[in-house]
Amino acid sequence: MNIKKLLAIAGLVLMPVTLQGCTSNSITPTETVKEFLDGYHDRDNTKIAANSTWKDYDATALELRDEDYMEDVDQQLQKKVYDMMLDFSHKEEKETIDEDKASVEVTLTMYDFSAVMDKGMKEAAKKADELSKKSDVDDKEIQKQILTVLFDNMAKASKDKTIHVTVDLVKEHGDWKVSDNNTALTDALLQNTQSIQNIAK
């Protein structure tokens, strides 16, 4: 058998392997959303970029810097509460595909700060009233104790708040990507941080 025939046979044998290697490795919309939300939770820019069109998003912007801490409250307590505010679990449910667009219904489970915030505000007001009657306690000490009461209460929040959102996806170069036009999703993921921003004001 001559060399040309050997090469031709080899080509036929290898063709299925070559074609298989050229097929799309695109994962489903549901799998894409799962990977994206895992990346968002872990603040993993690489995973976020690989599964979305959020090209300018930088997960490190959510990291607490030294200048972000309030000087009157224990830093470990602040970090614990902040991480709780960003924490969530997710369950992907119904998937809908319409040509090059898709959507996945997702249930997010987060910490619920509403009850503990109400309780904390009442305790803080009571503490402020008590301390204001003491002549040896200055305003800075009062503020410190009020904030500590608030953060102590927030650290007791339960992870039992559920939010239902629909995540929209688009196809990019044959692969499903979470669209950067997902206002309901971003609002849901960041809604708890508003609580700490209100305290900081």
C-alpha positions, -999 to 999 in steps of 0.1 A, spaced: 0 0 0 15 33 -10 18 64 11 -11 83 -6 -35 54 2 -23 53 38 -28 91 42 -63 88 27 -73 60 50 -59 79 80 -79 109 69 -111 90 69 -104 75 103 -96 108 118 -124 128 102 -151 119 128 -127 129 155 -119 162 138 -156 169 132 -164 161 168 -137 185 180 -153 213 159 -188 209 173 -200 236 197 -193 232 234 -221 255 242 -239 247 275 -276 252 281 -291 284 292 -298 269 326 -262 257 330 -250 291 319 -271 309 345 -258 285 372 -222 291 362 -228 329 361 -244 331 395 -217 308 410 -192 333 397 -211 363 409 -214 347 444 -177 340 445 -168 373 429 -150 355 401 -145 379 372 -133 351 349 -164 330 354 -187 360 351 -170 371 318 -172 336 304 -209 333 310 -223 368 303 -220 399 283 -212 419 314 -179 431 298 -172 461 321 -183 444 353 -157 441 380 -166 419 410 -137 432 430 -156 465 433 -178 447 459 -148 440 482 -145 460 514 -115 483 515 -99 497 546 -115 531 540 -150 515 538 -151 505 574 -167 526 601 -142 534 627 -167 531 656 -176 495 649 -156 463 652 -143 455 617 -149 417 619 -185 424 628 -189 448 598 -172 422 575 -195 395 587 -227 415 581 -214 428 547 -207 393 535 -241 382 547 -257 409 527 -240 397 495 -245 360 502 -272 341 484 -280 306 471 -298 300 438 -320 274 422 -326 274 384 -361 264 374 -380 268 341 -360 274 310 -375 290 278 -357 292 245 -368 314 215 -343 312 187 -313 333 198 -328 344 231 -336 325 262 -348 330 298 -344 310 330 -366 315 360 -345 315 392 -352 315 429 -327 334 450 -325 328 487 -309 355 508 -306 368 544 -337 387 555 -326 418 574 -361 435 577 -371 420 611 -337 423 627 -333 459 614 -366 469 630 -356 453 663 -321 469 661 -335 504 654 -357 502 685 -329 489 707 -305 516 693 -331 543 701 -334 530 736 -297 529 740 -292 564 727 -318 577 752 -301 560 781 -267 572 772 -278 608 765 -287 611 802 -252 603 813 -229 633 815 -197 613 812 -206 599 777 -198 619 746 -215 618 712 -188 596 697 -193 569 723 -231 571 718 -227 567 681 -203 537 686 -228 519 709 -258 526 686 -240 513 656 -228 482 675 -263 474 685 -275 477 649 -247 455 635 -252 429 663 -288 426 654 -281 424 617 -256 395 623 -286 375 636 -305 376 604 -319 344 590 -313 332 554 -349 327 545 -359 354 521 -367 342 486 -368 363 455 -380 350 421 -364 366 390 -363 358 353 -327 359 339 -325 368 302 -298 353 279 -286 360 244 -265 340 220 -230 353 213 -208 334 188 -231 304 193 -229 303 231 -255 313 256 -246 343 277 -264 361 305 -274 394 291 -262 427 306 -298 439 304 -310 421 335 -322 450 358 -344 428 380 -315 404 386 -290 431 396 -315 449 418 -323 416 436 -286 407 441 -277 442 455 -309 450 475 -295 440 509 -265 463 505 -289 493 507 -294 485 543 -258 491 553 -256 522 531 -285 537 550 -268 530 583 -236 546 570 -253 578 561 
